[in-house]
């Protein structure tokens, strides 16, 4: 039979990535970049919808991909309500929460909306999202914080963590649902998850101040010191939030979020840069160790993924500290487009049923 053709849409803050897959084969890949001047007229992310849709349709036309040839459209999921892992058909309830997201504005909220609009003009073609960052499979014990006004939440690199875990399981010719894994996504943000039999039962919050520090995020900070900063009168609420996510981590400690530059500084004798990289590896390893206790020490493998996993130096140092727990496997980078396409393809082939968002 002919291949299933899938359009993948991944909106970012200053770009919209699109790919077209024929089954597993990527036949088109485009990054549509948006200047600050182009985005300036739009007060909200949702207001950029028509602007981005027209660019996508134009790019498909230029690539000689008739929209009528599509069998499914899948977009990156947004900051909707906490949901279980899986593929979700874009219905009215999901569209409502993508337009008025309960957990905040983000360009990824446009992914499902754009997918639904393009699919709506095509008979029999459906739109989906898969494994957004709000995937929540935490065990109840993992939600408890030390005060009733606080709780632990699940916001992490669900799409890439789940994709890498399934890829590793397939390599072993085993089911993801049969394995206990620790997956560490190492990128602009860091998330470390305990995967127990197909569910992420505990994970560090990659956005709001938890786990290891990252190139642009501060990770876990001492609460008392944060309180002192908040009430010092020197900083606004927005500035403090930026310290936690955006202006924290390596960019605050070393003045740059460019890992290649930092590693070059290490090689050139910069003792401060070397200390920060050592501290980064130490903190990632410590978080992996904590997730090993979540799995009661029964860990089939530790998977390192994300852009930073391209660094052999960093991966070797993390592995040195954690390889006593389980074998360490590397999956450098993150292929969100392929991960989304794979999710849609499983639905089209009848291997997976889409979930209903309510």
C-alpha positions, 0 to 999 in steps of 0.5 A: 500500500502507499505510504501514510503522509503526515504533516508535523508542526512544531511552533517555537518562540521565533520559528515554526518547524514543519516536516512531512513524512511518508511513513518513517521517511522525512521528505520535507523539513523546513524552519520558518523563522519569524523576526521580532518585527514580524511578531511585534503586532501580536499581543498574545501567542494565540494572535499569531495563528493566521500569520503562522498558518499562511506561512505553513501553507505557502511552504507546503506549496513551495515544496510541492506537497498538496495538502490533499495528499495528507493522511494526518496532521500532528502538532506539538502539544502546549501548556494544557491541563495535566494529562496522561502520556499518549496521542490526543485527537484535537477536539473542541475541549483541547482547542479551548485550552490551547487558546486559553491555556491553563498553565501559561502562554507558549508558542507550542500552544499553537501546534494543535490549533494549526494542525486542527485548522489544516486538517479540518479542510481535508475529509477524513483527516484528523489532527493530533498532539502527542506527549506535551510537556504537561504529561502527568503520570506521577505517583501520589506520593511524588506529589507531596511537598512540605506545605499544603500550599505547595505541591510537586508538578510534572512539567518535563521533556515528555515527548523526547523522554518517551521517544528515547525510552521506546527507541531503547526498548525496541533496540532490546526487542522488548516493550517499553512497558516492561522496563524500568529506566531513568531518562535524563534530558540535557538541554536548555532545560534539564529533566530527569525522569523515573520510567516505571513500566511505561509511566513516568512516576517521578520527574524533576520540574524542568521549568519552575525551579527543580532538579539540576541547573541548566544552561538557562535555568537555575534548578533547585535553589535554597528556599530561604535565600530565594525569600531574601532575594524576593523581599530585598526590594532590589528585584521585581517579580518578573526579574526573580522569575527570570532568575529561575528560568531564562537568566539562571544556570550557566548564563548567570554563572558564566555569562553564556549559555553556549556549551561549546564556548564553556567547554573551550574555556575549560580546555584553555585553563579557565578554572571557573568554567571547569568548576561549573561544568563539574558542578553541572555533571555532579548535580545531574548525577545526583538527580539520577541517583535520587530517581534510582531510589524512586525505582528502588534500585531496580534500573535497567538502564540510564539514558542520556539525551538532549543537545548536551548529550553530544558532549562526550566529556560531560556524558563520561563524567556523569556516567562515571558517577552513576554507572554503578546503578545501571548501564548508561546509554547515549541518545544525543540530540532530540528529534521532536519532529520524528517523535511526533510523526512516529506517534501519528503513524502508530495511530494511522496503523491502528497500533495505538488508539488516540486519547480523548481530551476532556 
